[in-house]
Amino acid sequence: MHRMPHAIALAALVLAGCSDDAPETTPPAELASCTLVGCDDVVLVRFRDLLALHANALPLTAEVSMDGQTTTAEIALGAPGAEGCVHSEEGTACCVLDPSGSEFDCWPEVNGDLRLMLHVTQGVFDEALHDVSATVRGNDGAVLLDAQSTAELHMHQPNGPMCEPTCFQGGVQFPDVQP
């Protein structure tokens, strides 16, 4: 009976594992693990420095329209913890939507921007164009901003190209408004 020393037997096994005939251990792309980040089909409307430039005109009323849907947002300073309010080091700003439960979300920042997220319900595809119009009025009813812009949607896959979900997002930014 002939025995190979243990070191030679181990080296033979290691070298055999390096051959081109070894099975592939990397999973195919379609089996790649995916994270669970979600996304929505939306257009983000950003009003730059609106609350900073017009703090003396609060509360503000913003009427925003896209794809035949219009909503009104009432923006004012508020108390921390109240519904529709965003708290920061600067203070608390609140946004109440009418009609409530509409396909819009609102984030006001004291001494900063107002952001509205408009949910896209039609024309949801890459490079789709959506017209957005906005009118902002101060507490005396004076028009502070009356603007239109077009948002172009782009495909977004937050978990990678082989993973769900796929959504389409775009944005418009209304320039600084002179007080």
SULSUL-V502989 format. One record per residue. N is the residue number from 0. D_CENTER is the distance of its C-alpha to the mean C-alpha in Angstrom with 1 decimal. Layout:
BEGIN
n/d_center
N/D_CENTER
N/D_CENTER
END
This chain:
BEGIN
n/d_center
0/72.4
1/70.4
2/67.4
3/64.7
4/63.7
5/60.4
6/58.8
7/59.7
8/58.3
9/55.0
10/54.8
11/55.5
12/52.7
13/50.1
14/51.2
15/51.1
16/47.4
17/46.7
18/48.0
19/45.9
20/46.8
21/44.5
22/41.9
23/38.2
24/36.3
25/32.8
26/31.0
27/30.1
28/26.6
29/26.3
30/27.0
31/24.6
32/22.9
33/19.3
34/16.9
35/15.2
36/11.5
37/10.0
38/7.2
39/7.6
40/8.8
41/7.3
42/8.3
43/7.2
44/10.7
45/11.8
46/15.4
47/16.7
48/19.2
49/19.9
50/21.0
51/22.9
52/24.7
53/25.6
54/26.2
55/29.7
56/28.5
57/26.6
58/25.9
59/23.9
60/23.2
61/20.3
62/20.8
63/18.0
64/18.6
65/17.0
66/18.8
67/21.6
68/19.6
69/20.1
70/19.3
71/20.6
72/19.1
73/21.8
74/20.8
75/23.4
76/24.2
77/24.7
78/25.7
79/23.7
80/22.9
81/23.0
82/20.6
83/17.7
84/18.4
85/16.7
86/19.3
87/19.6
88/22.7
89/23.2
90/23.5
91/21.7
92/20.1
93/19.6
94/18.1
95/19.9
96/19.0
97/21.8
98/22.0
99/20.6
100/18.6
101/17.3
102/14.2
103/12.5
104/10.9
105/12.1
106/12.1
107/15.3
108/16.6
109/20.4
110/21.7
111/18.3
112/15.4
113/14.4
114/10.8
115/10.5
116/7.9
117/10.3
118/10.5
119/12.3
120/15.6
121/17.8
122/17.9
123/15.3
124/16.2
125/15.9
126/16.8
127/17.0
128/17.3
129/16.4
130/18.3
131/16.9
132/19.6
133/19.7
134/22.7
135/22.7
136/26.0
137/27.6
138/29.7
139/32.7
140/31.1
141/31.0
142/28.4
143/26.3
144/23.9
145/24.3
146/22.1
147/20.8
148/18.5
149/17.3
150/13.8
151/14.2
152/12.1
153/12.0
154/12.2
155/9.9
156/11.8
157/10.4
158/14.0
159/15.9
160/17.8
161/20.2
162/17.9
163/16.1
164/13.6
165/12.9
166/10.3
167/10.0
168/7.5
169/8.9
170/9.4
171/12.6
172/14.1
173/17.3
174/19.8
175/21.6
176/23.9
177/27.5
178/29.0
END
